Amino acid sequence: MSTIRTRFAPSPTGYLHIGGARTALFSWLYARRHGGSFVLRVEDTDLERSTAESVNAILEGMTWLGLGYDEGPFYQTERFDRYREVIQQLIDQGKAYRCYCSRERIDALREEQMAKKIKPRYDGHCRSRTEPPQDQPHVIRFKNPAEGHVVLDDLVQGRITFSNEELDDLIIARSDGTPTYNLTVVVDDLDMNITQVIRGADHINNTPRQMNIIEALGGKAPRYGHVPLILGSDGEKLSKRHGTVSVMQFREDGLLPEALLNYLVRLGWSHGDQEIFSIDEMTQLFDISDVNKANAAFDQDKLLWLNQHYVTNAEPTHIAHQLSWHLGNLDIDPSEGPELVEVVKAQQGRAKTLVEMAEISEFIYRDFDQFDEKAAKKNLRPAALDPLCAVREALSALPEWSPEAIHRCVDEVAARLEVKMGKVAQPLRVAVVGRAASPGIDVTLWLVGKEATLQRIDRALDFIRQRAEATG
């Protein structure tokens, strides 16, 4: 049995979008499950639209997702000599020809065919031309078989049969000599010994043309699997107007890469009723033949549910590694505070995204501008003055600043004042955090640190006194 070789071949004309990421994931999983190789190929022959920034965005997205490639990245622009060689080979063998038809003739032909409700296709005007004009602009067309059928045994869609009569002689080289997609992809797949091509269902109509070129070159076509498209909630193909579609935007939005991968693998594939899949489970269980034929609908709420699961249950060290970047976006240097892993342990289960976790952790690293109005009105009242003064004095005298010591301190103050612990802890929380919600008061104060805690209590005491004077 030959070694499995899959590939992901994006065009660098923009970011790595969600559909491309799922295709890459499916290809990567197929190779990993079967002990094969995963190849990354950058199809950058569209010289006008391809950019270095887009290449970097694709590579960055693949790295963030953890979809490592075994070979590549290969760039098509570095293989033009090879494509020219193959095009000349097809011409020499009478399997391709020069077409001198003008744009005006092609447009007129198309209009005529559409008026007659005929499928627009090139009519083969130059196919048998024996005396071509000299030094005239021209393209190169592949001489598609005029009869017979192409049978595609698709790994996802099943058997599809195409009539060669419906396939025209497609252009394989433009008038400037640059090769076209359907030629380059065939040459690359053959040269790189690709055995399985997993791509979007929008490529199905390209496949019989590519299979005919492969046959003309004496090669063996890979197995194709065309996965369903991803649709928005309105049933239309997912696009920018549906919201986030760029992989790196999901990172910006605070998602974990494993949550996005888990969500993507379930877009069109399932394994019983299981919803949560580790990377190892995906690798062991994923089978391209189990992918549904029907298009999949993108559900933002489901993605956030999955992300919250991972944020809550992932190893704190892993979350800390990802959270550091989001804190940096808030101009916070996490090295200038407590151990980031301890921050994560305190906040896990309190946030759906890493953006939320970074925002609710900001108080640990720097003071806040003002108290939450509702929280201050309820908790920073004159009645809180004595409990806050008492707990401040007790905290300042603590020889050890630890969650356990802080907890005992607050507990003892509440007992001495003969009030419930909340009567001390909640005003203390608002004083130190600025709002009514935070992790446990002992962990909260420990993470903020002794000096900052005492300074914030002092500010809250001044706030209460000023408020009392104002209401007189």
Solvent accessible surface area in square Angstrom, and as a share of the most:
residue,aa,sasa,rsa
1,M,215,0.96
2,S,84,0.54
3,T,85,0.49
4,I,12,0.06
5,R,39,0.14
6,T,0,0.00
7,R,12,0.04
8,F,11,0.04
9,A,18,0.14
10,P,16,0.10
11,S,62,0.40
12,P,1,0.00
13,T,47,0.27
14,G,32,0.31
15,Y,78,0.30
16,L,7,0.03
17,H,92,0.41
18,I,3,0.02
19,G,20,0.20
20,G,9,0.09
21,A,0,0.00
22,R,6,0.02
23,T,19,0.11
24,A,0,0.00
25,L,0,0.00
26,F,0,0.00
27,S,0,0.00
28,W,25,0.09
29,L,0,0.00
30,Y,22,0.08
31,A,0,0.00
32,R,71,0.26
33,R,100,0.37
34,H,81,0.36
35,G,66,0.63
36,G,13,0.13
37,S,24,0.15
38,F,0,0.00
39,V,0,0.00
40,L,0,0.00
41,R,1,0.00
42,V,1,0.00
43,E,13,0.06
44,D,14,0.07
45,T,12,0.07
46,D,49,0.26
47,L,106,0.53
48,E,168,0.76
49,R,148,0.54
50,S,25,0.16
51,T,58,0.34
52,A,70,0.55
53,E,126,0.57
54,S,11,0.07
55,V,20,0.12
56,N,92,0.47
57,A,25,0.19
58,I,3,0.01
59,L,43,0.21
60,E,91,0.41
61,G,0,0.00
62,M,1,0.01
63,T,108,0.63
64,W,26,0.09
65,L,6,0.03
66,G,49,0.47
67,L,2,0.01
68,G,40,0.38
69,Y,72,0.28
70,D,74,0.39
71,E,58,0.26
72,G,34,0.32
73,P,39,0.25
74,F,74,0.31
75,Y,52,0.20
76,Q,1,0.01
77,T,49,0.29
78,E,136,0.61
79,R,50,0.18
80,F,34,0.14
81,D,107,0.56
82,R,80,0.29
83,Y,0,0.00
84,R,123,0.45
85,E,103,0.46
86,V,2,0.01
87,I,12,0.06
88,Q,82,0.37
89,Q,63,0.28
90,L,0,0.00
91,I,30,0.15
92,D,103,0.54
93,Q,94,0.42
94,G,39,0.37
95,K,73,0.31
96,A,4,0.03
97,Y,18,0.07
98,R,93,0.34
99,C,2,0.01
100,Y,37,0.14
101,C,25,0.15
102,S,55,0.35
103,R,154,0.56
104,E,127,0.57
105,R,76,0.28
106,I,36,0.18
107,D,58,0.30
108,A,59,0.46
109,L,27,0.13
110,R,126,0.46
111,E,122,0.55
112,E,90,0.40
113,Q,20,0.09
114,M,105,0.47
115,A,85,0.66
116,K,124,0.53
117,K,190,0.80
118,I,84,0.43
119,K,106,0.45
120,P,47,0.30
121,R,80,0.29
122,Y,14,0.05
123,D,69,0.36
124,G,21,0.21
125,H,100,0.45
126,C,2,0.01
127,R,67,0.24
128,S,96,0.62
129,R,106,0.39
130,T,123,0.72
131,E,149,0.67
132,P,55,0.35
133,P,39,0.25
134,Q,145,0.64
135,D,150,0.78
136,Q,90,0.40
137,P,109,0.68
138,H,57,0.25
139,V,27,0.16
140,I,14,0.07
141,R,16,0.06
142,F,3,0.01
143,K,63,0.27
144,N,1,0.01
145,P,56,0.36
146,A,66,0.51
147,E,137,0.61
148,G,41,0.40
149,H,124,0.55
150,V,10,0.06
151,V,66,0.38
152,L,3,0.02
153,D,60,0.31
154,D,8,0.04
155,L,31,0.15
156,V,11,0.06
157,Q,34,0.15
158,G,29,0.28
159,R,168,0.61
160,I,45,0.23
161,T,76,0.44
162,F,30,0.13
163,S,32,0.21
164,N,8,0.04
165,E,111,0.50
166,E,87,0.39
167,L,10,0.05
168,D,27,0.14
169,D,8,0.04
170,L,18,0.09
171,I,57,0.29
172,I,0,0.00
173,A,4,0.03
174,R,91,0.33
175,S,78,0.50
176,D,107,0.55
177,G,35,0.34
178,T,20,0.12
179,P,1,0.01
180,T,20,0.12
181,Y,63,0.24
182,N,22,0.11
183,L,0,0.00
184,T,0,0.00
185,V,1,0.00
186,V,2,0.01
187,V,2,0.01
188,D,0,0.00
189,D,4,0.02
190,L,45,0.22
191,D,56,0.29
192,M,18,0.08
193,N,100,0.51
194,I,9,0.05
195,T,31,0.18
196,Q,19,0.08
197,V,0,0.00
198,I,1,0.01
199,R,10,0.04
200,G,14,0.14
201,A,24,0.19
202,D,82,0.43
203,H,54,0.24
204,I,30,0.15
205,N,105,0.54
206,N,36,0.19
207,T,0,0.00
208,P,0,0.00
209,R,41,0.15
210,Q,1,0.00
211,M,37,0.16
212,N,8,0.04
213,I,0,0.00
214,I,3,0.01
215,E,131,0.59
216,A,17,0.13
217,L,33,0.17
218,G,71,0.68
219,G,31,0.30
220,K,179,0.76
221,A,32,0.24
222,P,11,0.07
223,R,110,0.40
224,Y,3,0.01
225,G,0,0.00
226,H,0,0.00
227,V,1,0.00
228,P,1,0.00
229,L,42,0.21
230,I,11,0.05
231,L,34,0.17
232,G,3,0.03
233,S,112,0.72
234,D,80,0.41
235,G,44,0.43
236,E,93,0.42
237,K,114,0.48
238,L,25,0.12
239,S,41,0.26
240,K,145,0.62
241,R,162,0.59
242,H,54,0.24
243,G,43,0.41
244,T,31,0.18
245,V,11,0.06
246,S,18,0.12
247,V,0,0.00
248,M,34,0.15
249,Q,76,0.34
250,F,0,0.00
251,R,47,0.17
252,E,85,0.38
253,D,50,0.26
254,G,0,0.00
255,L,2,0.01
256,L,0,0.00
257,P,9,0.06
258,E,30,0.13
259,A,0,0.00
260,L,0,0.00
261,L,6,0.03
262,N,0,0.00
263,Y,9,0.03
264,L,0,0.00
265,V,0,0.00
266,R,58,0.21
267,L,11,0.06
268,G,8,0.08
269,W,2,0.01
270,S,50,0.32
271,H,80,0.36
272,G,67,0.65
273,D,141,0.73
274,Q,56,0.25
275,E,53,0.24
276,I,50,0.26
277,F,1,0.00
278,S,53,0.34
279,I,57,0.29
280,D,98,0.51
281,E,66,0.29
282,M,1,0.00
283,T,30,0.17
284,Q,120,0.54
285,L,53,0.26
286,F,1,0.00
287,D,42,0.22
288,I,3,0.02
289,S,71,0.46
290,D,79,0.41
291,V,7,0.04
292,N,80,0.41
293,K,124,0.53
294,A,72,0.56
295,N,77,0.39
296,A,12,0.10
297,A,68,0.52
298,F,23,0.10
299,D,69,0.36
300,Q,75,0.33
301,D,110,0.57
302,K,64,0.27
303,L,0,0.00
304,L,48,0.24
305,W,125,0.44
306,L,1,0.01
307,N,0,0.00
308,Q,59,0.26
309,H,60,0.27
310,Y,24,0.09
311,V,0,0.00
312,T,54,0.31
313,N,95,0.49
314,A,20,0.15
315,E,121,0.54
316,P,27,0.17
317,T,87,0.50
318,H,61,0.27
319,I,0,0.00
320,A,9,0.07
321,H,138,0.62
322,Q,22,0.10
323,L,0,0.00
324,S,39,0.25
325,W,80,0.28
326,H,7,0.03
327,L,0,0.00
328,G,39,0.38
329,N,86,0.44
330,L,49,0.24
331,D,127,0.66
332,I,12,0.06
333,D,69,0.36
334,P,26,0.16
335,S,94,0.60
336,E,140,0.63
337,G,34,0.33
338,P,35,0.22
339,E,129,0.58
340,L,25,0.12
341,V,39,0.22
342,E,52,0.23
343,V,0,0.00
344,V,0,0.00
345,K,111,0.47
346,A,19,0.14
347,Q,1,0.00
348,Q,38,0.17
349,G,42,0.40
350,R,101,0.37
351,A,2,0.02
352,K,94,0.40
353,T,13,0.07
354,L,0,0.00
355,V,46,0.27
356,E,67,0.30
357,M,0,0.00
358,A,2,0.01
359,E,88,0.40
360,I,44,0.22
361,S,0,0.00
362,E,54,0.24
363,F,7,0.03
364,I,9,0.05
365,Y,38,0.15
366,R,89,0.32
367,D,75,0.39
368,F,35,0.14
369,D,141,0.73
370,Q,146,0.65
371,F,22,0.09
372,D,68,0.35
373,E,151,0.68
374,K,170,0.72
375,A,7,0.05
376,A,4,0.03
377,K,139,0.59
378,K,147,0.62
379,N,16,0.08
380,L,0,0.00
381,R,116,0.42
382,P,80,0.50
383,A,79,0.61
384,A,6,0.05
385,L,46,0.23
386,D,102,0.53
387,P,16,0.10
388,L,1,0.00
389,C,48,0.29
390,A,15,0.12
391,V,0,0.00
392,R,65,0.24
393,E,125,0.56
394,A,27,0.21
395,L,0,0.00
396,S,43,0.27
397,A,77,0.60
398,L,30,0.15
399,P,136,0.86
400,E,97,0.43
401,W,50,0.18
402,S,14,0.09
403,P,26,0.16
404,E,108,0.49
405,A,5,0.04
406,I,0,0.00
407,H,78,0.35
408,R,130,0.47
409,C,7,0.04
410,V,0,0.00
411,D,66,0.34
412,E,111,0.50
413,V,2,0.01
414,A,3,0.03
415,A,73,0.57
416,R,158,0.57
417,L,59,0.30
418,E,157,0.71
419,V,57,0.33
420,K,167,0.71
421,M,57,0.25
422,G,43,0.41
423,K,122,0.52
424,V,1,0.01
425,A,10,0.08
426,Q,48,0.21
427,P,10,0.06
428,L,0,0.00
429,R,32,0.12
430,V,0,0.00
431,A,0,0.00
432,V,0,0.00
433,V,2,0.01
434,G,5,0.05
435,R,70,0.25
436,A,47,0.37
437,A,57,0.44
438,S,10,0.07
439,P,11,0.07
440,G,41,0.39
441,I,11,0.05
442,D,29,0.15
443,V,43,0.25
444,T,0,0.00
445,L,0,0.00
446,W,77,0.27
447,L,4,0.02
448,V,14,0.08
449,G,22,0.21
450,K,63,0.27
451,E,127,0.57
452,A,29,0.23
453,T,0,0.00
454,L,25,0.12
455,Q,108,0.48
456,R,11,0.04
457,I,0,0.00
458,D,52,0.27
459,R,77,0.28
460,A,0,0.00
461,L,8,0.04
462,D,68,0.35
463,F,68,0.28
464,I,1,0.00
465,R,100,0.36
466,Q,117,0.52
467,R,68,0.25
468,A,38,0.29
469,E,137,0.61
470,A,89,0.69
471,T,113,0.66
472,G,97,0.93
